[in-house]
Amino acid sequence: MKYRNLHAKPFKSFPYLVLFETNEEEKTVFIYAIFNTHRNPTKYPK
């Protein structure tokens, strides 16, 4: 999944999803969040 510069990548072996942004010029990756996909999303803090 991709939204503007934000990417979401699931792990194959684990129930997690990583939200990250890449900067091609600086060759860096910024991780915004790691979500447990088996957890109820209404339980996450706002």
N, CA, C and O atoms as a MOPAC input file, in Angstrom:
PM7 MOZYME 1SCF
protein

 N      0.84400 1    -1.16700 1     0.00000 1
 C      0.00000 1     0.00000 1     0.00000 1
 C      0.89100 1     1.23200 1     0.00000 1
 O      1.93900 1     1.24400 1     0.64600 1
 N      0.47900 1     2.26700 1    -0.72100 1
 C      1.23000 1     3.51200 1    -0.75200 1
 C      0.25100 1     4.67400 1    -0.73200 1
 O     -0.72700 1     4.68300 1    -1.48000 1
 N      0.51500 1     5.65200 1     0.12600 1
 C     -0.29900 1     6.86500 1     0.19500 1
 C      0.65100 1     8.03900 1     0.20500 1
 O      1.36000 1     8.25100 1     1.18900 1
 N      0.68000 1     8.79700 1    -0.85800 1
 C      1.63600 1     9.88900 1    -1.05300 1
 C      3.04300 1     9.34700 1    -0.88900 1
 O      3.46100 1     8.50000 1    -1.67800 1
 N      3.78700 1     9.80200 1     0.10500 1
 C      5.14300 1     9.28600 1     0.32900 1
 C      5.17900 1     8.22200 1     1.41000 1
 O      6.25100 1     7.71800 1     1.74500 1
 N      4.02600 1     7.87200 1     1.95900 1
 C      3.95300 1     6.90100 1     3.04800 1
 C      3.68900 1     5.51100 1     2.48300 1
 O      2.80900 1     5.33200 1     1.64100 1
 N      4.44800 1     4.53900 1     2.94800 1
 C      4.29500 1     3.15800 1     2.51200 1
 C      3.88400 1     2.29900 1     3.69900 1
 O      4.22700 1     2.60700 1     4.84000 1
 N      3.15600 1     1.23100 1     3.43600 1
 C      2.80600 1     0.24600 1     4.46200 1
 C      3.26100 1    -1.11800 1     3.95800 1
 O      2.93500 1    -1.52500 1     2.84300 1
 N      4.01300 1    -1.81100 1     4.79400 1
 C      4.56000 1    -3.11000 1     4.39900 1
 C      4.28400 1    -4.12500 1     5.49700 1
 O      4.74400 1    -3.94800 1     6.62600 1
 N      3.53700 1    -5.19400 1     5.18800 1
 C      3.30700 1    -6.23700 1     6.19700 1
 C      4.49000 1    -7.20700 1     6.25900 1
 O      5.18400 1    -7.42400 1     5.26600 1
 N      4.70100 1    -7.78100 1     7.43500 1
 C      5.68400 1    -8.84900 1     7.59400 1
 C      5.02200 1   -10.16300 1     7.19700 1
 O      3.83900 1   -10.36100 1     7.47300 1
 N      5.75200 1   -11.05100 1     6.56300 1
 C      5.18300 1   -12.34000 1     6.15900 1
 C      5.02400 1   -13.29100 1     7.33600 1
 O      4.02700 1   -14.00900 1     7.42100 1
 N      5.99200 1   -13.30400 1     8.24100 1
 C      5.99400 1   -14.28000 1     9.33700 1
 C      5.36900 1   -13.77700 1    10.62900 1
 O      5.13800 1   -14.56400 1    11.54700 1
 N      5.09200 1   -12.48200 1    10.71700 1
 C      4.59500 1   -11.90100 1    11.96100 1
 C      3.36600 1   -11.03800 1    11.67200 1
 O      3.22200 1   -10.53500 1    10.55800 1
 N      2.47400 1   -10.85700 1    12.65800 1
 C      1.25100 1   -10.07400 1    12.42300 1
 C      1.47200 1    -8.57200 1    12.61000 1
 O      0.76100 1    -7.93400 1    13.38700 1
 N      2.45100 1    -8.00400 1    11.90400 1
 C      2.75000 1    -6.58000 1    12.05100 1
 C      2.74900 1    -5.88500 1    10.69700 1
 O      3.00100 1    -6.49100 1     9.65600 1
 N      2.45400 1    -4.58500 1    10.75400 1
 C      2.45400 1    -3.72500 1     9.57600 1
 C      3.31300 1    -2.51400 1     9.91300 1
 O      3.14000 1    -1.91200 1    10.97200 1
 N      4.23200 1    -2.14900 1     9.03100 1
 C      5.12300 1    -1.01700 1     9.26300 1
 C      4.72800 1     0.12100 1     8.32900 1
 O      4.58300 1    -0.07900 1     7.12300 1
 N      4.55300 1     1.32300 1     8.89500 1
 C      4.28900 1     2.52700 1     8.10400 1
 C      5.58300 1     3.32700 1     8.03500 1
 O      6.14500 1     3.69400 1     9.06700 1
 N      6.06000 1     3.59900 1     6.80800 1
 C      7.34400 1     4.27300 1     6.67800 1
 C      7.37200 1     5.18000 1     5.45700 1
 O      6.54000 1     5.07400 1     4.55600 1
 N      8.35600 1     6.07300 1     5.45600 1
 C      8.58300 1     6.99800 1     4.35300 1
 C     10.04300 1     6.88000 1     3.94500 1
 O     10.92100 1     6.74600 1     4.79800 1
 N     10.30500 1     6.92900 1     2.65200 1
 C     11.68200 1     6.86900 1     2.17000 1
 C     12.06500 1     8.20000 1     1.54200 1
 O     11.23600 1     8.88700 1     0.94600 1
 N     13.33500 1     8.54800 1     1.68700 1
 C     13.88100 1     9.73900 1     1.06500 1
 C     15.00700 1     9.27900 1     0.15100 1
 O     16.08200 1     8.90300 1     0.61900 1
 N     14.76000 1     9.30900 1    -1.14000 1
 C     15.72800 1     8.80700 1    -2.11900 1
 C     16.98800 1     9.67000 1    -2.16600 1
 O     18.08900 1     9.14700 1    -2.33600 1
 N     16.83600 1    10.98900 1    -2.01600 1
 C     17.99600 1    11.88200 1    -2.09300 1
 C     18.97700 1    11.63600 1    -0.95100 1
 O     20.18800 1    11.59200 1    -1.16900 1
 N     18.45200 1    11.47500 1     0.27300 1
 C     19.31000 1    11.26400 1     1.44000 1
 C     19.53600 1     9.78500 1     1.73900 1
 O     20.31400 1     9.43200 1     2.62500 1
 N     18.84400 1     8.92300 1     0.98700 1
 C     18.93000 1     7.46600 1     1.18200 1
 C     18.62000 1     7.08300 1     2.62900 1
 O     19.38700 1     6.37800 1     3.28500 1
 N     17.46400 1     7.57400 1     3.11000 1
 C     17.03400 1     7.29600 1     4.48000 1
 C     15.61400 1     6.74100 1     4.48800 1
 O     14.84500 1     6.92900 1     3.54600 1
 N     15.29400 1     6.05700 1     5.57300 1
 C     13.95000 1     5.52600 1     5.79900 1
 C     13.50300 1     6.02400 1     7.16600 1
 O     14.22600 1     5.87100 1     8.15100 1
 N     12.31100 1     6.62000 1     7.23000 1
 C     11.75000 1     7.08700 1     8.49200 1
 C     10.54500 1     6.21800 1     8.82300 1
 O      9.58600 1     6.16900 1     8.05300 1
 N     10.58600 1     5.52900 1     9.96400 1
 C      9.48300 1     4.66100 1    10.39000 1
 C      8.54600 1     5.46400 1    11.27600 1
 O      8.96100 1     5.99600 1    12.30600 1
 N      7.27100 1     5.55400 1    10.87200 1
 C      6.26500 1     6.29300 1    11.63200 1
 C      5.58700 1     5.42400 1    12.67800 1
 O      5.34400 1     5.88200 1    13.79400 1
 N      5.27700 1     4.18100 1    12.33600 1
 C      4.53800 1     3.32900 1    13.26700 1
 C      4.70400 1     1.86300 1    12.89500 1
 O      4.98500 1     1.51400 1    11.74800 1
 N      4.51900 1     1.01800 1    13.90900 1
 C      4.46000 1    -0.43100 1    13.73000 1
 C      3.17900 1    -0.89300 1    14.41000 1
 O      3.00300 1    -0.69300 1    15.61100 1
 N      2.28800 1    -1.51000 1    13.64400 1
 C      0.98900 1    -1.93800 1    14.15500 1
 C      0.90800 1    -3.45200 1    14.24300 1
 O      1.40900 1    -4.16700 1    13.37500 1
 N      0.27400 1    -3.92700 1    15.29900 1
 C     -0.05400 1    -5.34000 1    15.43600 1
 C     -1.39200 1    -5.54100 1    14.73000 1
 O     -2.40400 1    -4.98900 1    15.16100 1
 N     -1.40800 1    -6.31700 1    13.65900 1
 C     -2.62800 1    -6.47300 1    12.85800 1
 C     -3.64400 1    -7.41900 1    13.48300 1
 O     -4.77300 1    -7.51200 1    13.00200 1
 N     -3.26200 1    -8.12100 1    14.54400 1
 C     -4.22000 1    -8.99200 1    15.23500 1
 C     -4.93600 1    -8.26400 1    16.36200 1
 O     -5.86500 1    -8.81000 1    16.95800 1
 N     -4.52000 1    -7.05300 1    16.65900 1
 C     -5.11100 1    -6.26900 1    17.73500 1
 C     -6.28900 1    -5.46400 1    17.19800 1
 O     -6.29200 1    -5.04900 1    16.03800 1
 N     -7.28000 1    -5.24800 1    18.04200 1
 C     -8.45000 1    -4.45400 1    17.68000 1
 C     -8.01800 1    -2.99000 1    17.50200 1
 O     -7.48300 1    -2.40900 1    18.44600 1
 N     -8.23000 1    -2.37100 1    16.33000 1
 C     -7.75800 1    -1.00600 1    16.08900 1
 C     -8.40400 1     0.04500 1    16.99000 1
 O     -7.83900 1     1.12400 1    17.16800 1
 N     -9.55900 1    -0.23900 1    17.55600 1
 C    -10.18500 1     0.73800 1    18.45300 1
 C     -9.45800 1     0.81400 1    19.79300 1
 O     -9.70400 1     1.74200 1    20.56400 1
 N     -8.57900 1    -0.12700 1    20.08800 1
 C     -7.82400 1    -0.14500 1    21.34700 1
 C     -6.54600 1     0.69100 1    21.27900 1
 O     -5.91800 1     0.92600 1    22.31100 1
 N     -6.14300 1     1.14900 1    20.07800 1
 C     -4.92900 1     1.95100 1    19.95900 1
 C     -5.15200 1     3.32600 1    20.57700 1
 O     -6.23900 1     3.88900 1    20.45200 1
 N     -4.12800 1     3.87600 1    21.24600 1
 C     -4.27600 1     5.23100 1    21.80300 1
 C     -4.36600 1     6.26400 1    20.69000 1
 O     -3.78600 1     6.08400 1    19.61900 1
 N     -5.08300 1     7.32900 1    20.94200 1
 C     -5.24900 1     8.39900 1    19.94200 1
 C     -4.35900 1     9.56300 1    20.23600 1
 O     -4.36900 1    10.54900 1    19.49900 1

